[in-house]
Amino acid sequence: MSTKEYQSMNFDKERYKVYTWKHWSMLHWCINPGLVINELILGQRVPKVSLVDKTQDKPLVERSYVPCPHCHSLHDSRTWAAPNATLFKNWFGLYCPNCQQIIPCLMNVFTFLILAISFPLWGGFKKRLKAKWLAQQPARYENLNLEQVSQKFKSQNWVKTGLTWGAFMFVFMSVLYPYFTDQKITAVSLGVGVVIWTLGGLLFGYFMKAYLNKKPTTKTK
């Protein structure tokens, strides 16, 4: 998780708050086993370094940036968002539309373990898969609409979002995981799972709404 790639970039720390793996939100990405699904299956990735502008009076989602250590571009984080169809399918990292290089990303420790164990199955195809993936990226970034992302967040039904996430986690944690690990699935375990993941989903939706719409408490003049 080294950030040596970024040493030549001098971030204005009076203006930007620099997020690395040490920040709680990024550390959570690295150690939460549930995020293996996002990372390994969906291809959702988090950059090793991201910046938050402390001087703008805007929601967090509109003042977050991702620096590219290759060309030193500072990308709006909304570049990689669901309305632009770029949030997922980033298995090899975040593609830089400016220099066509890959922006380094964090990796969940459980994803790392799964990839390490299964390397004999996919290692021989890695270069070919990466080259094919890289060739597909330019087309994905031709029609970016950052304002569309902001509008989507403003109209987002966070209760629905949270319950959808909760339902997904219920199926995975209360049905699929026990099934494949030979654990007993009972009416009680399913009932408990429904309660836990419904409440968890509602909390997740509330947290995402509060976090992504958070504005700075202070501004640098």
VEXPALUM-751254 format. One record per residue: residue in one letter; chain; z negated, y, x negated of N, C-alpha, C in turn. Coordinates in nm, 4 decimals. Atoms other than C-alpha are relative to their C-alpha. Example, Ala and Ser with C-alpha at 12.3 -4.5 7.8 and 13.67 -1.06 7.14 Angstrom:
// VEXPALUM-751254
A|A|0.0000|-0.1190|-0.0890|-0.7800|-0.4500|-1.2300|0.0000|0.1200|-0.0900
S|A|0.0060|-0.1190|0.0820|-0.7140|-0.1060|-1.3670|-0.0730|0.1090|0.0770
//
This chain:
// VEXPALUM-751254
M|A|0.0000|-0.1196|-0.0814|0.0000|0.0000|0.0000|0.0000|0.1265|-0.0861
S|A|-0.0053|-0.1132|0.0908|0.0565|0.2285|-0.2938|0.0905|0.1093|0.0556
T|A|-0.0834|-0.1122|-0.0438|0.1994|0.5748|-0.2260|0.0662|0.0662|-0.1200
K|A|-0.0619|-0.0534|0.1209|0.3533|0.6166|-0.5737|0.1372|0.0596|0.0292
E|A|-0.1339|-0.0490|-0.0340|0.6927|0.6715|-0.4098|-0.0022|0.1484|0.0374
Y|A|0.0099|-0.1359|-0.0516|0.5648|1.0050|-0.2802|-0.0591|0.0990|-0.1009
Q|A|0.0680|-0.0839|0.0971|0.4111|1.1440|-0.6003|0.0792|0.1253|-0.0360
S|A|-0.0816|-0.1168|0.0332|0.7036|1.3792|-0.6613|0.0087|0.1001|0.1146
M|A|-0.0021|-0.0896|-0.1150|0.6597|1.5351|-0.3172|-0.1327|0.0732|0.0085
N|A|0.1217|-0.0820|-0.0057|0.4121|1.8197|-0.3120|-0.0193|0.0519|0.1417
F|A|0.0240|-0.0404|-0.1372|0.2842|1.8442|0.0419|-0.0940|0.1210|0.0046
D|A|0.0858|-0.1162|-0.0207|0.1351|2.1742|0.1541|-0.1200|-0.0441|0.0830
K|A|0.1171|0.0535|-0.0697|-0.2142|2.0487|0.2406|-0.0727|0.1058|0.0822
E|A|0.0536|-0.1048|-0.0858|-0.3039|2.3859|0.3888|0.0665|-0.0057|0.1372
R|A|-0.0759|0.0086|-0.1256|-0.0390|2.3247|0.6521|-0.0047|-0.1394|0.0600
Y|A|-0.0107|0.1365|-0.0506|-0.0219|1.9456|0.6767|-0.1249|-0.0831|-0.0304
K|A|0.0982|0.1039|0.0238|-0.2803|1.6766|0.7185|0.0773|-0.1250|-0.0373
V|A|-0.0739|0.1146|0.0510|-0.1616|1.3783|0.5160|-0.0681|-0.1296|0.0428
Y|A|0.0521|0.1284|-0.0454|-0.2076|1.0360|0.6743|0.0516|-0.1111|-0.0912
T|A|-0.0356|0.1198|0.0759|-0.2099|0.7271|0.4503|-0.0748|-0.1169|0.0632
W|A|0.0672|0.1171|-0.0548|-0.3517|0.3779|0.5024|-0.1500|0.0226|0.0185
K|A|0.1429|-0.0255|-0.0101|-0.7007|0.5273|0.4654|-0.0388|0.0641|0.1336
H|A|0.0309|-0.0587|-0.1306|-0.6733|0.7076|0.7998|-0.0270|-0.1108|0.1005
W|A|0.0438|0.1069|-0.0902|-0.8391|0.5113|1.0804|0.1143|-0.0573|0.0832
S|A|-0.1086|0.0496|-0.0856|-0.5239|0.4900|1.2945|0.0954|-0.0904|-0.0775
M|A|-0.0905|0.0799|0.0817|-0.3147|0.3525|1.0087|-0.0697|-0.1256|-0.0525
L|A|0.0766|0.1170|0.0403|-0.5904|0.1215|0.8877|-0.0065|-0.1005|0.1147
H|A|0.0005|0.0858|-0.1184|-0.6105|-0.0116|1.2429|0.1301|-0.0783|0.0100
W|A|-0.1294|0.0682|-0.0038|-0.2392|-0.0916|1.2239|0.0019|-0.1168|-0.0988
C|A|-0.0042|0.1012|0.1061|-0.2994|-0.2926|0.9063|-0.0863|-0.1221|0.0295
I|A|0.0958|0.1097|-0.0147|-0.5890|-0.5081|1.0287|-0.0088|-0.0585|0.1399
N|A|0.0060|0.0508|-0.1373|-0.5386|-0.5559|1.4046|0.0978|-0.1169|0.0158
P|A|-0.0902|0.1162|-0.0107|-0.4004|-0.9113|1.4545|0.0976|0.0097|0.1157
G|A|-0.0884|-0.0124|-0.1152|-0.2510|-0.8171|1.7918|0.1288|0.0742|-0.0316
L|A|-0.1179|-0.0797|0.0336|-0.0071|-0.5793|1.6221|0.1046|-0.0780|-0.0781
V|A|-0.1008|0.0869|0.0609|0.1673|-0.8714|1.4536|0.1222|-0.0081|0.0916
I|A|-0.1097|0.0088|-0.0970|0.3751|-0.8923|1.7717|0.0893|0.1227|-0.0109
N|A|-0.0772|-0.1236|0.0113|0.4796|-0.5272|1.7459|0.0826|0.0024|-0.1276
E|A|-0.0631|-0.0120|0.1308|0.5628|-0.5562|1.3791|0.1016|-0.1103|-0.0273
L|A|-0.0822|0.1138|0.0389|0.7071|-0.9040|1.3362|0.1076|-0.0332|0.1028
I|A|-0.0953|0.0370|-0.1057|0.8769|-0.9634|1.6719|0.0808|0.1205|0.0488
L|A|-0.0687|-0.1175|-0.0538|0.9562|-0.6152|1.8059|0.0606|0.0878|-0.1090
G|A|-0.0526|-0.0824|0.1087|1.0147|-0.4524|1.4676|-0.0487|0.1435|0.0048
Q|A|0.0588|-0.1340|0.0012|0.7872|-0.1530|1.5222|-0.0752|0.0181|-0.1318
R|A|0.0600|-0.0219|0.1310|0.6806|-0.0049|1.1884|-0.0670|0.1363|-0.0087
V|A|0.0735|-0.1241|0.0239|0.4445|0.2655|1.0644|0.0214|0.0403|-0.1454
P|A|-0.0266|-0.0417|0.1384|0.5339|0.4717|0.7541|-0.1273|0.0042|-0.0840
K|A|0.1148|-0.0045|0.0899|0.3078|0.4589|0.4498|-0.0654|0.1374|-0.0013
V|A|0.0500|-0.1378|0.0009|0.2752|0.8357|0.4628|0.0598|0.0748|0.1183
S|A|-0.0480|-0.0880|-0.1067|0.2997|1.0685|0.7602|-0.0794|0.1297|-0.0057
L|A|0.0614|-0.1328|0.0044|0.2146|1.4354|0.8068|-0.0202|0.0532|0.1401
V|A|0.0259|-0.0673|-0.1271|0.0612|1.6307|1.0922|-0.0176|0.1481|-0.0295
D|A|0.0054|-0.1442|0.0210|0.1195|2.0056|1.1071|-0.1242|0.0574|0.0687
K|A|0.1248|-0.0555|-0.0529|-0.2153|2.1813|1.1521|0.0188|0.1417|0.0529
T|A|-0.0213|-0.1401|-0.0378|-0.0565|2.5207|1.2237|0.0703|0.0158|0.1339
Q|A|-0.0735|-0.0088|-0.1253|0.1407|2.4372|1.5381|-0.0905|-0.0323|0.1192
D|A|0.0784|0.0227|-0.1212|-0.0182|2.4634|1.8809|0.0808|-0.0857|0.0970
K|A|-0.0794|0.0935|-0.0789|0.1653|2.1594|2.0156|-0.0708|-0.1343|0.0055
P|A|0.0567|0.1359|-0.0016|0.0758|1.8026|2.1158|0.0304|-0.0721|-0.1308
L|A|-0.0144|0.0738|0.1253|0.0387|1.5589|1.8273|0.1394|-0.0580|-0.0183
V|A|-0.1305|0.0643|0.0091|0.3659|1.3850|1.9076|0.1095|0.0978|-0.0427
E|A|-0.1012|-0.1002|0.0328|0.5552|1.7141|1.8529|-0.0251|0.0677|-0.1341
R|A|0.0290|-0.0619|0.1302|0.3923|1.8116|1.5223|-0.0280|-0.1052|-0.1078
S|A|0.0144|0.1076|0.0970|0.4044|1.4803|1.3387|0.1332|-0.0214|-0.0727
Y|A|-0.1212|0.0115|0.0820|0.6496|1.4228|1.0533|-0.0099|-0.1189|-0.0951
V|A|-0.0083|0.1131|0.0926|0.7637|1.1373|0.8316|0.0837|0.0428|-0.1203
P|A|-0.0759|-0.0390|0.1193|0.8642|1.2256|0.4735|0.0764|-0.1184|-0.0576
C|A|-0.0781|0.1023|0.0693|1.1375|1.0330|0.2958|-0.0173|0.0213|-0.1501
P|A|0.0220|-0.0177|0.1437|1.0456|0.9748|-0.0713|0.1286|-0.0025|-0.0822
H|A|-0.1269|0.0104|0.0722|1.4118|0.9230|-0.1630|0.0735|0.1340|-0.0044
C|A|-0.0730|-0.1272|-0.0057|1.5724|1.2497|-0.0461|-0.0909|0.1185|0.0303
H|A|0.1023|-0.1015|-0.0272|1.2505|1.4421|0.0314|0.0213|0.0714|0.1335
S|A|-0.0138|-0.0554|-0.1350|1.3610|1.5075|0.3892|-0.1307|-0.0163|0.0757
L|A|0.1191|0.0075|-0.0836|1.0865|1.5757|0.6394|0.0480|-0.0220|0.1433
H|A|-0.0534|0.0364|-0.1310|1.1756|1.3930|0.9598|-0.1035|0.0188|0.1099
D|A|0.0825|-0.0037|-0.1199|1.0350|1.4672|1.3010|-0.0300|-0.1441|0.0399
S|A|0.0370|0.1391|-0.0318|0.8411|1.1530|1.4000|0.0649|-0.0492|0.1286
R|A|-0.0673|0.0396|-0.1232|1.0203|1.1576|1.7355|0.1370|-0.0631|-0.0273
T|A|-0.1241|0.0679|0.0389|1.3221|1.0297|1.5420|-0.0084|-0.1479|0.0343
W|A|0.0207|0.1425|-0.0279|1.1716|0.6828|1.5901|-0.0826|-0.0127|0.1273
A|A|0.0687|0.0018|-0.1281|1.0869|0.6688|1.9590|0.0812|-0.0796|0.1017
A|A|-0.0643|0.0842|-0.1005|1.1634|0.4540|2.2618|0.1167|0.0686|0.0716
P|A|-0.1140|-0.0636|-0.0688|1.3816|0.7148|2.4441|0.1258|0.0081|-0.0859
N|A|-0.1166|-0.0007|0.0891|1.6072|0.7205|2.1369|0.0442|-0.1409|-0.0397
A|A|-0.0291|0.1408|0.0310|1.6122|0.3385|2.1204|-0.0134|-0.0291|-0.1489
T|A|0.0218|0.0192|0.1438|1.4835|0.3589|1.7633|-0.1441|-0.0397|-0.0322
L|A|0.1402|0.0351|0.0237|1.1165|0.2652|1.8085|-0.0125|-0.1413|-0.0564
F|A|0.0057|0.1397|0.0413|1.1840|-0.1061|1.7599|0.1201|-0.0366|-0.0880
K|A|-0.1075|0.0542|0.0847|1.4176|-0.3229|1.5475|-0.0003|0.0615|-0.1398
N|A|0.0120|-0.0597|0.1333|1.2876|-0.1620|1.2264|-0.0681|-0.0977|-0.0961
W|A|0.0686|0.1050|0.0748|1.1969|-0.4888|1.0552|-0.0079|0.0276|-0.1498
F|A|-0.0004|-0.0234|0.1445|1.2874|-0.3719|0.7051|-0.0565|0.1361|-0.0390
G|A|0.0549|-0.1328|0.0255|1.1304|-0.0258|0.7379|0.0679|0.1030|0.0880
L|A|-0.0608|-0.1077|-0.0774|1.2268|0.3118|0.8814|0.1234|0.0515|-0.0740
Y|A|-0.1270|-0.0445|0.0584|1.5866|0.4124|0.8186|0.0041|0.1519|-0.0062
C|A|-0.0138|-0.1452|0.0149|1.6426|0.7634|0.6820|0.1432|0.0391|0.0336
P|A|-0.1353|-0.0391|-0.0395|1.9441|0.9149|0.8644|0.0646|0.0955|-0.0993
N|A|-0.0526|-0.0989|0.0935|1.9803|1.1711|0.5859|0.0595|-0.0643|-0.1260
C|A|-0.0475|0.0591|0.1264|2.0144|0.9536|0.2728|0.0323|-0.1487|0.0110
Q|A|-0.0320|0.1405|-0.0265|2.0611|0.6069|0.4296|-0.0869|-0.0980|-0.0805
Q|A|0.0949|0.0859|0.0688|1.7634|0.4699|0.2358|-0.1092|-0.0438|0.0984
I|A|0.1068|0.0504|-0.0857|1.4595|0.2883|0.3742|-0.1329|0.0649|-0.0372
I|A|0.1300|-0.0639|0.0204|1.1328|0.4776|0.4131|-0.1069|-0.1092|-0.0019
P|A|0.1018|0.1056|0.0113|0.8429|0.2551|0.2939|-0.0988|0.0018|0.1161
C|A|0.0912|0.0128|-0.1135|0.6127|0.1266|0.5660|-0.1204|-0.0866|-0.0354
L|A|0.1164|0.0857|0.0111|0.2703|-0.0296|0.5967|0.0347|-0.1381|0.0553
M|A|-0.0191|0.1338|-0.0569|0.2407|-0.3986|0.6748|-0.1348|-0.0561|0.0431
N|A|0.1190|0.0653|-0.0524|-0.0169|-0.5682|0.8909|-0.0333|-0.1222|-0.0867
V|A|0.0381|0.1098|0.0899|-0.2164|-0.8194|0.6824|0.0352|-0.1367|0.0587
F|A|-0.0317|0.1284|-0.0625|-0.1547|-1.0964|0.9354|0.1508|-0.0244|0.0003
T|A|-0.1447|0.0123|0.0145|0.2188|-1.0250|0.9334|0.0327|-0.0482|-0.1409
F|A|-0.0220|0.0386|0.1394|0.2059|-1.0531|0.5551|-0.0283|-0.1482|-0.0218
L|A|0.0364|0.1412|0.0163|0.0305|-1.3903|0.5742|0.1038|-0.0917|0.0643
I|A|-0.1001|0.0811|-0.0695|0.2794|-1.5261|0.8280|0.1303|-0.0039|-0.0793
L|A|-0.1234|-0.0056|0.0771|0.5751|-1.4087|0.6210|-0.0127|-0.0779|-0.1309
A|A|0.0207|0.0707|0.1263|0.4243|-1.5483|0.3008|0.0052|-0.1516|0.0205
I|A|0.0039|0.1437|-0.0274|0.3610|-1.8904|0.4551|0.1379|-0.0544|0.0380
S|A|-0.1304|0.0462|-0.0497|0.7030|-1.9090|0.6191|0.1160|0.0384|-0.0924
F|A|-0.1059|-0.0474|0.0911|0.8951|-1.7653|0.3210|0.1052|-0.1066|-0.0323
P|A|-0.1026|0.1020|0.0297|1.0638|-2.0988|0.2370|0.1053|-0.0140|0.1101
L|A|-0.0929|0.0140|-0.1124|1.2273|-2.0871|0.5819|0.0991|0.1155|0.0092
W|A|-0.0867|-0.1167|-0.0175|1.3692|-1.7345|0.5676|0.0340|0.0736|-0.1297
G|A|-0.0197|-0.0731|0.1246|1.3533|-1.6188|0.2056|0.1434|0.0004|-0.0500
G|A|-0.1375|0.0098|0.0480|1.7032|-1.7415|0.1217|0.0985|0.0844|0.0787
F|A|-0.0885|-0.0800|-0.0843|1.8502|-1.5335|0.4049|-0.0356|0.1487|-0.0023
K|A|0.0511|-0.1373|-0.0066|1.6576|-1.2109|0.3368|0.1046|0.1047|-0.0370
K|A|-0.0975|-0.0996|0.0444|1.9270|-1.0228|0.1414|0.1127|0.0163|0.1002
R|A|-0.1082|-0.0057|-0.0981|2.1960|-1.1125|0.3939|-0.0449|0.0682|0.1287
L|A|0.0530|-0.0607|-0.1220|1.9780|-1.0172|0.6902|-0.0229|0.1495|-0.0179
K|A|0.0265|-0.1413|0.0275|1.8750|-0.6882|0.5283|0.1284|0.0806|-0.0063
A|A|-0.1285|-0.0691|0.0100|2.2348|-0.5942|0.4473|0.0628|0.0187|0.1380
K|A|-0.0541|-0.0092|-0.1360|2.3437|-0.6685|0.8045|-0.0769|0.1022|0.0811
W|A|0.0846|-0.0959|-0.0711|2.0499|-0.4717|0.9443|0.0316|0.1423|-0.0435
L|A|-0.0259|-0.1331|0.0536|2.1199|-0.1746|0.7165|0.1344|0.0542|0.0480
A|A|-0.1326|-0.0422|-0.0451|2.4851|-0.1654|0.8202|-0.0009|0.0439|0.1465
Q|A|0.0075|-0.0330|-0.1424|2.3808|-0.1377|1.1860|-0.0748|0.1302|0.0273
Q|A|0.0883|-0.1134|-0.0238|2.1465|0.1571|1.1389|0.0687|0.1342|0.0294
P|A|-0.0581|-0.1326|-0.0264|2.3781|0.4639|1.1220|0.0331|0.0252|0.1463
A|A|-0.0395|-0.0167|-0.1401|2.5052|0.4062|1.4760|-0.1201|0.0253|0.0909
R|A|0.1194|-0.0160|-0.0829|2.1496|0.3961|1.6096|-0.0531|0.1432|-0.0012
Y|A|0.0547|-0.1351|0.0158|2.0834|0.7527|1.4930|0.1028|0.1094|0.0268
E|A|-0.1065|-0.0972|-0.0238|2.4037|0.9227|1.6059|-0.0330|0.0984|0.1126
N|A|0.0252|-0.0860|-0.1168|2.2697|1.0633|1.9337|-0.1493|0.0203|0.0262
L|A|0.1437|-0.0241|-0.0157|1.9055|1.1472|1.8715|-0.0243|0.1208|0.0890
N|A|0.0383|-0.1104|-0.0882|1.7423|1.3668|2.1329|-0.1516|0.0131|-0.0038
L|A|0.1440|-0.0137|0.0189|1.3973|1.4811|2.0235|-0.0675|0.0582|0.1234
E|A|0.0600|-0.0619|-0.1184|1.3367|1.6933|2.3313|-0.0155|-0.1024|0.1123
Q|A|0.0092|0.1063|-0.1000|1.4036|1.3908|2.5507|-0.1282|-0.0802|-0.0195
V|A|0.1228|0.0731|0.0301|1.1135|1.2170|2.3751|-0.1204|0.0758|0.0535
S|A|0.1116|-0.0821|-0.0483|0.8793|1.5076|2.4547|-0.0084|-0.0018|0.1513
Q|A|-0.0026|0.0037|-0.1463|0.9884|1.5115|2.8181|-0.0500|-0.1335|0.0521
K|A|0.0441|0.1342|-0.0392|0.9301|1.1368|2.8385|-0.1513|-0.0109|-0.0074
F|A|0.1444|0.0040|0.0148|0.5761|1.1763|2.7088|-0.0697|0.0819|0.1084
K|A|0.0610|-0.0860|-0.1017|0.5044|1.4579|2.9550|0.0001|-0.0658|0.1373
S|A|-0.0111|0.0643|-0.1316|0.6169|1.2474|3.2511|-0.0471|-0.1451|-0.0015
Q|A|0.0410|0.1398|0.0158|0.4764|0.9200|3.1189|-0.1115|-0.0384|0.0970
N|A|0.1063|0.0546|-0.0842|0.2725|0.7137|3.3670|-0.0869|-0.0876|-0.0895
W|A|0.0802|0.0690|0.0994|-0.0038|0.6147|3.1278|-0.0802|-0.1153|0.0587
V|A|0.0670|0.1129|-0.0647|-0.1804|0.3914|3.3828|0.0938|-0.1207|-0.0005
K|A|-0.1001|0.1068|0.0003|0.1389|0.1879|3.4201|0.0213|-0.0531|-0.1408
T|A|-0.0186|0.0404|0.1398|0.1866|0.1864|3.0425|-0.1153|-0.0884|-0.0468
G|A|0.1177|0.0759|0.0405|-0.1692|0.0651|2.9870|-0.0063|-0.1370|0.0652
L|A|0.0051|0.1278|-0.0706|-0.1507|-0.2063|3.2529|0.1114|-0.0948|-0.0468
T|A|-0.1085|0.0825|0.0541|0.1842|-0.3271|3.1172|-0.0425|-0.0623|-0.1325
W|A|0.0512|0.0510|0.1280|0.0296|-0.3583|2.7711|-0.1076|-0.1051|0.0238
G|A|0.1065|0.0951|-0.0313|-0.2747|-0.5311|2.9238|0.0553|-0.1327|0.0497
A|A|-0.0615|0.1225|-0.0519|-0.0533|-0.7807|3.1089|0.0638|-0.0809|-0.1128
F|A|-0.0618|0.0672|0.1143|0.1373|-0.8587|2.7911|-0.1056|-0.0700|-0.0841
M|A|0.1062|0.0571|0.0815|-0.1842|-0.9158|2.5966|-0.0686|-0.1161|0.0723
F|A|0.0589|0.1092|-0.0778|-0.3235|-1.1320|2.8794|0.0826|-0.1276|-0.0150
V|A|-0.0870|0.1167|0.0119|-0.0218|-1.3624|2.8682|-0.0096|-0.0593|-0.1404
F|A|0.0007|0.0494|0.1373|-0.0330|-1.3843|2.4909|-0.1355|-0.0602|-0.0386
M|A|0.1324|0.0410|0.0463|-0.4090|-1.4121|2.4360|-0.0667|-0.1030|0.0901
S|A|0.0690|0.0898|-0.0929|-0.5184|-1.5998|2.7499|0.0827|-0.1213|0.0407
V|A|-0.0861|0.1121|-0.0396|-0.2195|-1.8283|2.8042|0.0693|-0.0634|-0.1211
L|A|-0.0795|0.0568|0.1093|0.0110|-1.8697|2.5055|-0.0841|-0.0433|-0.1193
Y|A|0.0808|0.0342|0.1178|-0.2450|-1.8605|2.2248|-0.0851|-0.1251|0.0237
P|A|0.0763|0.1232|-0.0247|-0.4799|-2.1180|2.3843|0.0894|-0.1230|0.0117
Y|A|-0.0902|0.1141|-0.0189|-0.1833|-2.3371|2.4758|0.0462|-0.0569|-0.1343
F|A|-0.0530|0.0458|0.1281|-0.0429|-2.3516|2.1234|-0.1080|-0.0395|-0.1004
T|A|0.1099|0.0410|0.0884|-0.3862|-2.3996|1.9644|-0.0836|-0.1109|0.0649
D|A|0.0640|0.1138|-0.0676|-0.4788|-2.6848|2.2027|-0.1387|0.0336|0.0557
Q|A|0.1246|-0.0382|-0.0658|-0.7591|-2.4897|2.3702|0.0165|-0.0167|0.1509
K|A|-0.0045|0.0226|-0.1451|-0.8491|-2.5557|2.7309|0.0198|0.1320|0.0739
I|A|-0.0229|-0.1160|-0.0858|-0.7119|-2.3082|2.9861|-0.0565|-0.0326|0.1379
T|A|0.0656|0.0249|-0.1282|-0.9328|-2.2884|3.2950|0.0112|0.1229|0.0891
A|A|-0.0010|-0.1124|-0.0941|-0.9585|-2.0724|3.6054|-0.0974|0.1081|-0.0453
V|A|0.1001|-0.0962|0.0485|-1.2683|-1.9113|3.4549|0.0552|0.0806|-0.1173
S|A|-0.0540|-0.0709|0.1171|-1.0975|-1.8301|3.1239|0.1113|0.0965|0.0396
L|A|-0.1059|-0.0892|-0.0478|-0.7983|-1.6853|3.3095|-0.0581|0.1209|0.0732
G|A|0.0641|-0.1090|-0.0721|-1.0254|-1.4797|3.5361|-0.0635|0.1002|-0.0938
V|A|0.0608|-0.0884|0.0996|-1.2182|-1.3428|3.2407|0.1081|0.0789|-0.0733
G|A|-0.1107|-0.0663|0.0679|-0.8880|-1.2663|3.0682|0.0589|0.1126|0.0829
V|A|-0.0532|-0.1038|-0.0891|-0.7622|-1.0728|3.3715|-0.0886|0.1239|-0.0040
V|A|0.0939|-0.1137|0.0007|-1.0761|-0.8558|3.3763|0.0064|0.0738|-0.1332
I|A|0.0029|-0.0617|0.1333|-1.0820|-0.7969|3.0012|0.1266|0.0796|-0.0282
W|A|-0.1244|-0.0666|0.0366|-0.7142|-0.7108|2.9640|0.0415|0.1068|0.0998
T|A|-0.0230|-0.1112|-0.0937|-0.7014|-0.4981|3.2808|-0.0771|0.1224|-0.0469
L|A|0.0808|-0.1116|0.0514|-0.9876|-0.2849|3.1511|0.0525|0.0486|-0.1341
G|A|-0.0553|-0.0373|0.1297|-0.8426|-0.2963|2.8018|0.1287|0.0796|0.0133
G|A|-0.1253|-0.0710|-0.0222|-0.5049|-0.1847|2.9325|-0.0218|0.1419|0.0483
L|A|0.0308|-0.1343|-0.0503|-0.6530|0.1096|3.1233|-0.0548|0.0884|-0.1112
L|A|0.0544|-0.0749|0.1136|-0.8491|0.2173|2.8157|0.1100|0.0335|-0.1002
F|A|-0.1108|-0.0230|0.0914|-0.5371|0.1786|2.6017|0.0883|0.1145|0.0501
G|A|-0.0827|-0.1053|-0.0577|-0.3331|0.3970|2.8394|-0.0665|0.1364|-0.0094
Y|A|0.0732|-0.1272|0.0087|-0.6035|0.6660|2.8498|-0.0035|0.0506|-0.1435
F|A|0.0073|-0.0387|0.1401|-0.6400|0.6628|2.4719|0.1336|0.0541|-0.0493
M|A|-0.1311|-0.0439|0.0442|-0.2658|0.6923|2.4124|0.0346|0.1380|0.0563
K|A|-0.0261|-0.1306|-0.0602|-0.2398|0.9847|2.6546|-0.0789|0.1087|-0.0720
A|A|0.0844|-0.0994|0.0655|-0.5322|1.1675|2.4932|0.0421|0.0225|-0.1446
Y|A|-0.0306|-0.0102|0.1427|-0.4269|1.0927|2.1354|0.1342|0.0684|-0.0251
L|A|-0.1331|-0.0535|0.0245|-0.0561|1.1728|2.1570|0.0174|0.1425|0.0515
N|A|-0.0071|-0.1367|-0.0520|-0.1182|1.4929|2.3522|-0.1039|0.0911|-0.0639
K|A|0.1058|-0.0774|0.0648|-0.3982|1.6091|2.1225|0.0572|0.1204|-0.0732
K|A|-0.0387|-0.1199|0.0695|-0.3678|1.9640|1.9946|-0.1008|0.0301|-0.1114
P|A|0.0929|-0.0275|0.1109|-0.5220|2.0984|1.6713|-0.1176|0.0817|0.0463
T|A|0.1195|-0.0767|-0.0343|-0.8760|2.2290|1.6943|-0.0038|0.1331|-0.0702
T|A|-0.0100|-0.1246|0.0761|-0.8038|2.4940|1.4315|0.1412|0.0182|-0.0472
K|A|-0.1342|-0.0293|0.0491|-0.4904|2.6646|1.3100|-0.0088|0.0828|-0.1277
T|A|-0.0066|-0.0792|0.1229|-0.4059|2.7957|0.9640|0.0961|0.1154|0.0215
K|A|-0.0846|-0.1179|-0.0212|-0.2713|3.1471|0.9803|0.0879|0.0260|-0.1219
//
